[in-house]
Structure formats: C-alpha cells, structure tokens
C-alpha cells in the first residue's frame, strides 16, 4: 500500500477540498513539479487560465505520447504492447485521428437524444430508490444507489449485460486505484479489454440497438474491432464511475449544507445550477489526462521544454478565485461559471450531457423520496477514497 | 451580434445548446447548427447567453462578431 505522503499533490484532498498546498502553488509559482501515480515526472498546472489554455491547445499539448502515462521501464511491455493497450482510447489520440473516432460517437450524446432518454432514467432512478426503501435503513447509498443507477444507464446505452456489473465495477475501481503498481493496473486494463472484446465480437455478429450495435452498423468498415474495444472500454469506465462518485459525494456535500439540500429538494429551478456548482466544487476528476509539450512553452512564467509532461489540476482551476468569488464555498445559487469539471478542449467529456441528465434527475428524486435523509454515522467516520484517480466515497451510510 | 460556428472544429459537446438554446441547436450528427445568424441587441438575455456559449465552447468553434 502506498504511504499517504506518496499521494501526489494534485490527488490529495481534505475531505471535499483540495489541500491547502495546491492553493499555495496557485497563488505563488502557479506551476510545481509532481510525480504522477504512474511514476511520471511532470509539471502540475494549477490556475484556471493556464489549465484552460493547455486543455484547449492540442497542437502544443499532445495526449498521444505514452510516456506521459507510463515511465519508459514501467511494466516491461514492448512499445507495440503499449500501443495496443491504447487503441480506440480517444483520450490518447491527437487530431486528426481523434476527431474521426469522436465524430462517430457525438450523435449518441446530443441534447435531443438526452431528452429522449429522460423517461428511462427516471424509471431507473425510481426503481433504485424502491430497492433502497425496501431494504430498509440504514443503507449504504454508494452501493445501493450512486453506483447502480449510472451503471445500469451506461450498460443499456452501450450494450453491456448488466449481469456482468460485479466484475466490471471491481475492475474499474482497481484500475483507478493509484496504490496498485503499474503492472497490476495494466493487467486489469488488459482484462477489461478482453471482456469488452467478447461483447464487440457479439455485436459484430448481431448488432443491437445500442451504441456498440450502431458503431458496427454505421461505421463497421471504418473502425477496427480493436478500436471498438478501446472506445467501448472507455465509455463503460467513464460512464459509471464518474457519475457514481458525483452522486455519492454530492449527496454528502448537500447533507453537510442542509439549507442548500432543502433548495434542491423543494425548488426544481434550483436543480440545474446546483448540479453545475457541485460539479465545480467537487471536481471529482483530479486531473485531465496528462499532456506532453510538443514545443517549448511558458506557463505562469515557467519554461517547459518540448517533451516534458504536464498535469492539469481541475480542482485547482475550479477553486481559483480568478474563476469565482469565494471559490471554496459551495453555493448553488451562483451564476453559472465556466468550470472545467468536464475538462475543456477536444477531449471535453463526451458524456457530459448524460452525466448532467442523470445528476439532475437523481439528486432531487433521492431527496424527495427521503425528506429526512441523514448520515447514519458521524461525519468523521465517512471514508473518502484516498488513492483513486477519481475522488469519491468508499461508502455513504444513511438513514431517514 | 453575428454568430459564426465552425462545424469542422465542433466536437459535439452540446454546451452551447444547453447555455443558449434559443441560439444554438445540434444536427443529427451532434454538430452545432445555429438557429439564427444574428442575435438582436433588443434581446439582451439571448445576447448574454450567446456570449457565454461562445466563451465556453470547449472546441473554440464559436465566434460572436459584435456589430
């Protein structure tokens, strides 16, 4: 197990908040050295304007250099094996390859598509709440609500059997756990790809009415089986783990701010701004995928040489006083901000409209079903996940 | 205020449709399809929303040309 002191600065939190040292870096040098959980030396970028600039400039800041993710001697893999592990993972593609794959997926996540999905998501949320209510109190909201809802949604959308959830949920949590050595995480990634390959194979034989089926039907000639495996693996991981942590952590945040919880529960007009503020304030993704400078650049007065790596702190940017006043305060009545919780630039979260829809349905539905929702243990006993690439809770014991 | 959308740059994030639904739409491919060429200054709410949408476009695919 990794010692706490080894957790890199950008992943360390004091419950909800980034630790004070991150704010000090932002207020002073703006950039500081960091070693990623994958053992890569990089520059940590902490200010809103700088993070946004790097994220939006894919020409000067590439995501395709595998050395930004894994040190040269990491797991004893050959370059070919590394390359194979990344095929279809859009996050590691630069233009123009990136846009080719992304354009295949954008029709699935339009605002209109999301509107059509709404009734089904309401049904899924209400059924999960029925289960919670039937099982009785106390309940762990993470395992009974926060995780099942987005898991079922992405399974249906993508064409993954929900019956397989125990396996893929466990693999995802392990894959994102930075306390595992790189070899272990690479092996898990390969296991995830092997699982997805069986689903891709099936979709190629009998394409269904889901995203996998659509990709096979409409792009079957332009996309390889390996690419399909990479795309679908990324969508499955990103589709359940992120929204699940937003639901768990966001519910806890509201329980700690009862006035704001009451607004979300009682005033439908407060829900959309509340979701945006929770996204900003929680910034559950500690950092965007690391970038590699393709040319010498200056960031906050610091010179970064071509070939050096950059880690972009999303909570650093979203808690920057340059973005909002009093940034450390959760305030769901704020005017909308240009937060970067979903990233920015070409790799901006593809599923953001889906995540927003799920959160806008799930928070008020939960709070209306259980108007007396409360923690079942003292706040101090709530376990946050210290080693995960995505911030979240181990469990959220509640009663009502 | 004139609205210019570069569909080659668009990544279909849908932020503009969410921020300024009376100005922006998406086609079936998910790419931006402005509903209007111009936002009239007599409609300050739309002007404001359109400016926000332009500023927040993750792909820098939108421009607002002030008259």
Interface residues (C-beta under 8 A of the other chain):
Chain A: X55 X56 X99 X102 X103 X106 X107 X108 X109 X110 X111 X112 X336 X338 X342 X343 X344 X345 X346 X348 X349 X350 X352 X353 X356
Chain B: X11 X12 X13 X14 X15 X17 X18 X19 X21 X26 X28 X29 X30 X31 X52 X55 X56 X58 X59 X60
